Amino acid sequence: MSLKKKVKTNRVVLSLVCIVLGFMIAFSYRINQNESSKGMITDRQWEQNISLRNQLIEQEETNRALQKELNEKQEMVRNYEAELAKEAEIYFNLAEDAEKYRMFLGKVKVKGNGVKVTLSDGEYNPNEENINNYLVHEHHVFKVINELYISGAAAVAINGQRLTHNSYIICDGPVITVDGYQHPAPFEITAIGDPEVLASALNITGGVKDQLVNDEIIFSLQEQDGIVMDPIVGKK
């Protein structure tokens, strides 16, 4: 190859290299320009970003304040609910007590399980000079009634006549008078309450039953279901 032709070839190669290098430099510059254009932000856009950020911060502060207020309101509601529940319990207890007092006063009809105690005069004894020694007296009836009330009886009746808080019992020979009404023996004393508790209280050794039997009184005790006592009319 001649020197002239060799030089010409080198120029062509150098030209191609320069063209490629120029293209690469131009392409790189264009990419950098695009990236710079994308990264640039105007003053107005910057102000808008600042404004939006401030609004976001204010909204977050408002949300925290509202959440705090909500928590306080919820705590107030819980306190109100607790107070209402307490008041409801108090009112329920008052209503329950009132009903219990009405029951003791004989103002309402009452029904339930309980016991029936029958007290009969002792058998005639010709060797006994005083007949009163084997008759049922008011103090015998009182012993049974008091033991029943002490043991939790809710209501008590004698021969179907319901007793109240101010009832009185008077002995008049072979009969007893309950609130002005006379009743002959045998005396059936019915009581509403826990049958097992009432029966156990009366049957305890040395208790009411043993005392009455020692006085020659015939004592009978039965547990009963569905005892009904009507309200007393005309009593205060």
C-alpha positions as a Markdown table, in Angstrom:
| # | Residue | x | y | z |
|---|---|---|---|---|
| 1 | Met | 0.0 | 0.0 | 0.0 |
| 2 | Ser | 1.3 | 3.4 | -0.9 |
| 3 | Leu | 1.9 | 6.0 | 1.8 |
| 4 | Lys | -0.7 | 8.3 | 0.3 |
| 5 | Lys | -3.4 | 5.6 | 0.3 |
| 6 | Lys | -2.5 | 4.7 | 3.9 |
| 7 | Val | -2.8 | 8.2 | 5.1 |
| 8 | Lys | -6.2 | 8.5 | 3.4 |
| 9 | Thr | -7.5 | 5.4 | 5.2 |
| 10 | Asn | -6.3 | 6.7 | 8.5 |
| 11 | Arg | -8.2 | 9.9 | 7.9 |
| 12 | Val | -11.4 | 8.0 | 7.2 |
| 13 | Val | -11.1 | 5.9 | 10.4 |
| 14 | Leu | -10.3 | 9.1 | 12.4 |
| 15 | Ser | -13.3 | 10.8 | 10.9 |
| 16 | Leu | -15.6 | 7.9 | 11.9 |
| 17 | Val | -14.2 | 7.9 | 15.4 |
| 18 | Cys | -14.8 | 11.6 | 15.7 |
| 19 | Ile | -18.4 | 11.3 | 14.4 |
| 20 | Val | -19.2 | 8.5 | 16.9 |
| 21 | Leu | -17.6 | 10.4 | 19.7 |
| 22 | Gly | -19.5 | 13.6 | 18.8 |
| 23 | Phe | -22.7 | 11.6 | 18.7 |
| 24 | Met | -22.1 | 10.2 | 22.1 |
| 25 | Ile | -21.3 | 13.6 | 23.6 |
| 26 | Ala | -24.4 | 15.1 | 22.1 |
| 27 | Phe | -26.6 | 12.2 | 23.3 |
| 28 | Ser | -25.1 | 12.5 | 26.9 |
| 29 | Tyr | -25.7 | 16.2 | 26.9 |
| 30 | Arg | -29.3 | 15.8 | 25.8 |
| 31 | Ile | -29.9 | 13.3 | 28.6 |
| 32 | Asn | -28.4 | 15.6 | 31.1 |
| 33 | Gln | -30.5 | 18.5 | 29.8 |
| 34 | Asn | -33.7 | 16.4 | 30.1 |
| 35 | Glu | -32.8 | 15.3 | 33.7 |
| 36 | Ser | -32.0 | 18.9 | 34.6 |
| 37 | Ser | -35.3 | 20.1 | 33.1 |
| 38 | Lys | -37.2 | 17.4 | 35.1 |
| 39 | Gly | -35.5 | 18.3 | 38.3 |
| 40 | Met | -36.0 | 22.1 | 38.0 |
| 41 | Ile | -39.1 | 23.6 | 39.8 |
| 42 | Thr | -40.5 | 27.0 | 39.4 |
| 43 | Asp | -41.0 | 29.5 | 42.3 |
| 44 | Arg | -44.8 | 29.1 | 42.1 |
| 45 | Gln | -44.6 | 25.3 | 42.2 |
| 46 | Trp | -42.3 | 25.7 | 45.3 |
| 47 | Glu | -44.8 | 28.0 | 47.0 |
| 48 | Gln | -47.6 | 25.6 | 46.2 |
| 49 | Asn | -45.6 | 22.7 | 47.7 |
| 50 | Ile | -44.9 | 24.7 | 50.8 |
| 51 | Ser | -48.6 | 25.7 | 51.1 |
| 52 | Leu | -49.8 | 22.1 | 50.7 |
| 53 | Arg | -47.2 | 20.9 | 53.2 |
| 54 | Asn | -48.4 | 23.5 | 55.8 |
| 55 | Gln | -52.0 | 22.5 | 55.2 |
| 56 | Leu | -51.1 | 18.9 | 55.7 |
| 57 | Ile | -49.4 | 19.7 | 59.0 |
| 58 | Glu | -52.4 | 21.8 | 60.1 |
| 59 | Gln | -54.8 | 19.0 | 59.2 |
| 60 | Glu | -52.7 | 16.5 | 61.1 |
| 61 | Glu | -52.7 | 18.8 | 64.2 |
| 62 | Thr | -56.5 | 19.2 | 63.8 |
| 63 | Asn | -56.9 | 15.4 | 63.5 |
| 64 | Arg | -54.9 | 14.9 | 66.7 |
| 65 | Ala | -57.0 | 17.5 | 68.5 |
| 66 | Leu | -60.2 | 15.9 | 67.3 |
| 67 | Gln | -58.9 | 12.4 | 68.3 |
| 68 | Lys | -58.1 | 13.7 | 71.8 |
| 69 | Glu | -61.5 | 15.3 | 72.1 |
| 70 | Leu | -63.1 | 12.1 | 70.9 |
| 71 | Asn | -61.2 | 10.1 | 73.6 |
| 72 | Glu | -62.4 | 12.6 | 76.2 |
| 73 | Lys | -66.0 | 12.3 | 75.0 |
| 74 | Gln | -65.8 | 8.5 | 75.0 |
| 75 | Glu | -64.5 | 8.6 | 78.6 |
| 76 | Met | -67.4 | 10.9 | 79.6 |
| 77 | Val | -69.9 | 8.5 | 77.9 |
| 78 | Arg | -68.4 | 5.5 | 79.8 |
| 79 | Asn | -68.7 | 7.5 | 83.1 |
| 80 | Tyr | -72.3 | 8.3 | 82.3 |
| 81 | Glu | -73.0 | 4.7 | 81.5 |
| 82 | Ala | -71.4 | 3.6 | 84.7 |
| 83 | Glu | -73.5 | 6.1 | 86.7 |
| 84 | Leu | -76.7 | 5.0 | 84.9 |
| 85 | Ala | -75.9 | 1.4 | 85.6 |
| 86 | Lys | -75.4 | 2.2 | 89.2 |
| 87 | Glu | -78.6 | 4.2 | 89.4 |
| 88 | Ala | -80.5 | 1.4 | 87.6 |
| 89 | Glu | -79.1 | -1.1 | 90.1 |
| 90 | Ile | -80.2 | 1.3 | 93.0 |
| 91 | Tyr | -83.7 | 1.7 | 91.5 |
| 92 | Phe | -83.9 | -2.1 | 90.9 |
| 93 | Asn | -83.0 | -2.7 | 94.6 |
| 94 | Leu | -85.5 | -0.1 | 95.7 |
| 95 | Ala | -88.2 | -1.6 | 93.6 |
| 96 | Glu | -87.3 | -5.0 | 94.9 |
| 97 | Asp | -87.4 | -3.8 | 98.5 |
| 98 | Ala | -90.7 | -2.0 | 97.9 |
| 99 | Glu | -92.2 | -5.2 | 96.5 |
| 100 | Lys | -90.8 | -7.1 | 99.5 |
| 101 | Tyr | -92.4 | -4.6 | 101.9 |
| 102 | Arg | -95.7 | -4.8 | 100.1 |
| 103 | Met | -95.5 | -8.6 | 100.5 |
| 104 | Phe | -94.8 | -8.3 | 104.2 |
| 105 | Leu | -97.6 | -5.8 | 104.6 |
| 106 | Gly | -100.0 | -8.2 | 102.7 |
| 107 | Lys | -100.6 | -5.7 | 99.9 |
| 108 | Val | -99.8 | -8.0 | 97.1 |
| 109 | Lys | -100.7 | -11.6 | 96.2 |
| 110 | Val | -97.9 | -14.0 | 96.8 |
| 111 | Lys | -97.4 | -17.6 | 95.6 |
| 112 | Gly | -94.6 | -20.0 | 96.3 |
| 113 | Asn | -93.3 | -23.1 | 98.0 |
| 114 | Gly | -93.2 | -23.4 | 101.7 |
| 115 | Val | -94.4 | -25.5 | 104.7 |
| 116 | Lys | -97.6 | -26.1 | 106.5 |
| 117 | Val | -97.5 | -26.6 | 110.3 |
| 118 | Thr | -100.6 | -28.0 | 112.0 |
| 119 | Leu | -101.0 | -27.6 | 115.8 |
| 120 | Ser | -103.7 | -29.7 | 117.4 |
| 121 | Asp | -104.8 | -30.0 | 121.0 |
| 122 | Gly | -103.3 | -32.9 | 122.9 |
| 123 | Glu | -105.4 | -36.0 | 123.5 |
| 124 | Tyr | -107.7 | -35.9 | 126.5 |
| 125 | Asn | -106.1 | -37.1 | 129.7 |
| 126 | Pro | -108.6 | -37.9 | 132.5 |
| 127 | Asn | -105.7 | -37.7 | 135.0 |
| 128 | Glu | -105.0 | -34.2 | 134.0 |
| 129 | Glu | -107.0 | -31.8 | 136.2 |
| 130 | Asn | -106.3 | -28.7 | 134.1 |
| 131 | Ile | -107.5 | -29.0 | 130.5 |
| 132 | Asn | -105.5 | -26.0 | 129.5 |
| 133 | Asn | -102.3 | -28.1 | 129.9 |
| 134 | Tyr | -102.9 | -29.8 | 126.6 |
| 135 | Leu | -104.7 | -27.1 | 124.6 |
| 136 | Val | -103.0 | -25.0 | 122.0 |
| 137 | His | -102.5 | -21.4 | 123.2 |
| 138 | Glu | -101.4 | -18.2 | 121.5 |
| 139 | His | -97.9 | -18.5 | 122.8 |
| 140 | His | -97.6 | -21.9 | 121.0 |
| 141 | Val | -98.7 | -20.3 | 117.8 |
| 142 | Phe | -96.3 | -17.3 | 118.4 |
| 143 | Lys | -93.3 | -19.7 | 118.7 |
| 144 | Val | -94.0 | -21.2 | 115.3 |
| 145 | Ile | -94.7 | -17.9 | 113.6 |
| 146 | Asn | -91.6 | -16.3 | 115.0 |
| 147 | Glu | -89.4 | -19.2 | 114.0 |
| 148 | Leu | -90.8 | -19.1 | 110.5 |
| 149 | Tyr | -90.2 | -15.4 | 110.1 |
| 150 | Ile | -86.7 | -15.7 | 111.6 |
| 151 | Ser | -85.9 | -18.5 | 109.1 |
| 152 | Gly | -86.9 | -16.3 | 106.1 |
| 153 | Ala | -90.6 | -16.8 | 105.6 |
| 154 | Ala | -92.0 | -14.2 | 103.2 |
| 155 | Ala | -95.6 | -14.6 | 104.2 |
| 156 | Val | -97.5 | -16.4 | 106.9 |
| 157 | Ala | -101.1 | -17.3 | 107.4 |
| 158 | Ile | -103.2 | -18.9 | 110.1 |
| 159 | Asn | -106.1 | -21.1 | 108.9 |
| 160 | Gly | -105.9 | -19.2 | 105.6 |
| 161 | Gln | -105.9 | -15.7 | 107.3 |
| 162 | Arg | -102.8 | -13.9 | 106.2 |
| 163 | Leu | -100.8 | -12.0 | 108.9 |
| 164 | Thr | -99.5 | -8.5 | 108.5 |
| 165 | His | -96.8 | -6.5 | 110.3 |
| 166 | Asn | -99.3 | -5.3 | 112.9 |
| 167 | Ser | -101.3 | -8.5 | 113.4 |
| 168 | Tyr | -102.3 | -9.6 | 116.9 |
| 169 | Ile | -103.2 | -13.0 | 118.3 |
| 170 | Ile | -105.3 | -13.4 | 121.5 |
| 171 | Cys | -106.2 | -16.7 | 123.2 |
| 172 | Asp | -109.9 | -17.0 | 124.2 |
| 173 | Gly | -110.4 | -20.4 | 125.7 |
| 174 | Pro | -110.3 | -23.2 | 123.1 |
| 175 | Val | -110.0 | -20.7 | 120.2 |
| 176 | Ile | -107.6 | -17.9 | 119.3 |
| 177 | Thr | -108.5 | -14.6 | 117.8 |
| 178 | Val | -106.4 | -13.3 | 114.9 |
| 179 | Asp | -107.0 | -9.6 | 114.1 |
| 180 | Gly | -110.5 | -9.9 | 115.4 |
| 181 | Tyr | -111.4 | -13.2 | 113.7 |
| 182 | Gln | -111.8 | -16.3 | 115.8 |
| 183 | His | -110.2 | -19.7 | 114.8 |
| 184 | Pro | -110.7 | -23.0 | 116.5 |
| 185 | Ala | -108.2 | -25.8 | 116.7 |
| 186 | Pro | -106.5 | -27.3 | 114.9 |
| 187 | Phe | -104.5 | -24.4 | 113.7 |
| 188 | Glu | -102.9 | -24.6 | 110.3 |
| 189 | Ile | -100.0 | -22.2 | 109.9 |
| 190 | Thr | -98.8 | -21.9 | 106.3 |
| 191 | Ala | -95.6 | -20.1 | 105.3 |
| 192 | Ile | -94.0 | -19.3 | 102.0 |
| 193 | Gly | -90.2 | -19.6 | 101.9 |
| 194 | Asp | -87.5 | -22.2 | 101.3 |
| 195 | Pro | -89.1 | -25.4 | 102.5 |
| 196 | Glu | -85.9 | -27.1 | 103.5 |
| 197 | Val | -84.7 | -24.1 | 105.6 |
| 198 | Leu | -88.1 | -23.6 | 107.3 |
| 199 | Ala | -88.5 | -27.3 | 108.1 |
| 200 | Ser | -84.9 | -27.6 | 109.4 |
| 201 | Ala | -85.5 | -24.6 | 111.7 |
| 202 | Leu | -88.6 | -26.0 | 113.2 |
| 203 | Asn | -87.2 | -29.5 | 113.6 |
| 204 | Ile | -83.9 | -28.6 | 115.2 |
| 205 | Thr | -83.2 | -30.5 | 118.4 |
| 206 | Gly | -84.5 | -28.6 | 121.4 |
| 207 | Gly | -86.3 | -26.2 | 119.1 |
| 208 | Val | -89.9 | -25.3 | 118.6 |
| 209 | Lys | -91.2 | -28.7 | 117.7 |
| 210 | Asp | -89.7 | -30.3 | 120.8 |
| 211 | Gln | -91.0 | -27.5 | 123.0 |
| 212 | Leu | -94.5 | -27.9 | 121.7 |
| 213 | Val | -94.5 | -31.7 | 122.0 |
| 214 | Asn | -93.3 | -31.4 | 125.6 |
| 215 | Asp | -96.4 | -29.2 | 126.2 |
| 216 | Glu | -98.6 | -32.1 | 124.9 |
| 217 | Ile | -99.3 | -30.3 | 121.6 |
| 218 | Ile | -99.7 | -32.5 | 118.5 |
| 219 | Phe | -97.3 | -31.1 | 116.0 |
| 220 | Ser | -97.4 | -31.9 | 112.2 |
| 221 | Leu | -95.1 | -30.5 | 109.5 |
| 222 | Gln | -95.4 | -30.8 | 105.8 |
| 223 | Glu | -93.5 | -29.2 | 102.9 |
| 224 | Gln | -95.9 | -27.8 | 100.3 |
| 225 | Asp | -95.7 | -26.5 | 96.7 |
| 226 | Gly | -97.7 | -23.7 | 95.2 |
| 227 | Ile | -99.0 | -22.0 | 98.3 |
| 228 | Val | -101.1 | -19.0 | 97.4 |
| 229 | Met | -101.9 | -16.0 | 99.7 |
| 230 | Asp | -104.2 | -13.3 | 98.5 |
| 231 | Pro | -103.7 | -9.6 | 99.4 |
| 232 | Ile | -105.3 | -8.4 | 102.6 |
| 233 | Val | -108.1 | -5.9 | 101.8 |
| 234 | Gly | -108.9 | -3.0 | 104.0 |
| 235 | Lys | -105.7 | -3.1 | 106.1 |
| 236 | Lys | -103.3 | -0.2 | 106.4 |
